[in-house]
Amino acid sequence: MFKKKKTRIIVISILGILLIGLVYIYFSFAWMFFVKPKDGGYNYKQEIHFIAGSENGESGYKDGDGKGVRMNKPIRLAILNDSTVIFADINNHAIRTITDKGKVSTIAGGPENQGYQDGLAKNAKFDNPHGVAVRGDGVIAVAEVKNNTIRLLTPKILNGEITYSVSTLAGIEGKSGMLDGINNTALFDSPHSVAWGQNGELYVADIGNSRIRMIYKGETTTIAGNDKTGKDDGGIEQGTLKYPMDITTDELGNIWIVDAGTMSIRKWNKIEGLTTPFSKAEIAMPHGISIKNDRYVIIAEMYGHRILMFDTNSEQVSTICGTTEKGIGNGNLYKPADVLVKGNKIWIGDLYNHRIVTVDMPIIDE
């Protein structure tokens, strides 16, 4: 009898501990996966134009043109030149390019090159690259989640053709943590996005540390966020973030941030520190961000399966495309992960459809 009672107490205690653990996990981050999309304002219903990838949501790995291309979760996008966009293909561990006409090429990495290795692009290895950003001289920065490093692809001429040399700018391969200092000793925790500043500095969305970091002149520092997580505005000591997912810069010197853990859009500059524009907005997992004319903030709303636009003048929100229903075809997207304004078009990394598409920027009555 005593043994049965003791066993019952142990079972109840274990169940209690598990329940407490589940509650903690839910309120810490799992709640984000259950957020439903809210009112998206006026819906422009812009037509989605297929550029490259799968027509039916099939993943894979294949260079080529348009419908013959295969991707496996294409995510961050950046302008490489007038006719070409560069993107990180997460599960293919590859850095790839796509032209306006849909021709896709791999410049480094690939599914057979998962790991960590610097050197010539053809030999380089990556592990879950996420963020990409292109400097004015063509140098490409990569935020690499699994290796917890920031890598550089530097263009060079080899046998009369442009190739890239891969090197590590900051972080220690395979070691996560939080440490500022000299680049080869600095630690990151799942860096998700990178953006070049006006003076050659590189900003990093360090999601695991809930911070925005800056790499400049051989040193890594923190410019936003601290040991706490949250949605407080202010400088480093006061301002807090929670899972900053993507960043971009504007011509005014601001860094715009999609803060996934608080479902909000944040902004940082040297004078104000962190602020929260559109503080009343409710976004179902903001995952990607881009800026048009320093006024319109374009957001990839992952769990809303929509592309949203926020007007910094009026604070109005509108929907550019997407129906809140996941899918492929009929104006649908499936967990769009990133957006990139290029001219009058918005490029979209349609993550779970394993494709890249575009929509025209809406004509807006001023």
Buried (B, 14 or more C-beta within 10 A) or exposed (E): EEEEEEEEEEEEEEEEEEEEEEEEEEEEBEEBEEBEBBEBBEBBBBEBEBBBBBEEBEBBBEBEEBBEBBBBBBBBBBBBEEEBBBBBBBBBBBBBBBBBEBBBEBBBBBEEBBBBEBEBBBEBBBBBBBBBBBBEEEBBBBBBBBBBBBBBBBBEEEEEEEBBBBEBBBBBBEEBEBBBEEBEEBBBBBBBBBBBBEEEBBBBBBBBBBBBBBBBEEBBEBBBBBEEBBBBBBBBEEBBBBBBBBBBBBEEEBBBBBBBBBBBBBBBBEEEBBBBBBEEBBBBBBBBBBBBEEBBBBBBBBBBBBBBBBBBEEEEBBBBBBBBBBBBEEBBBBBBBBBBBBEEBBBBBBBBBBBBBBBBBBEEEE
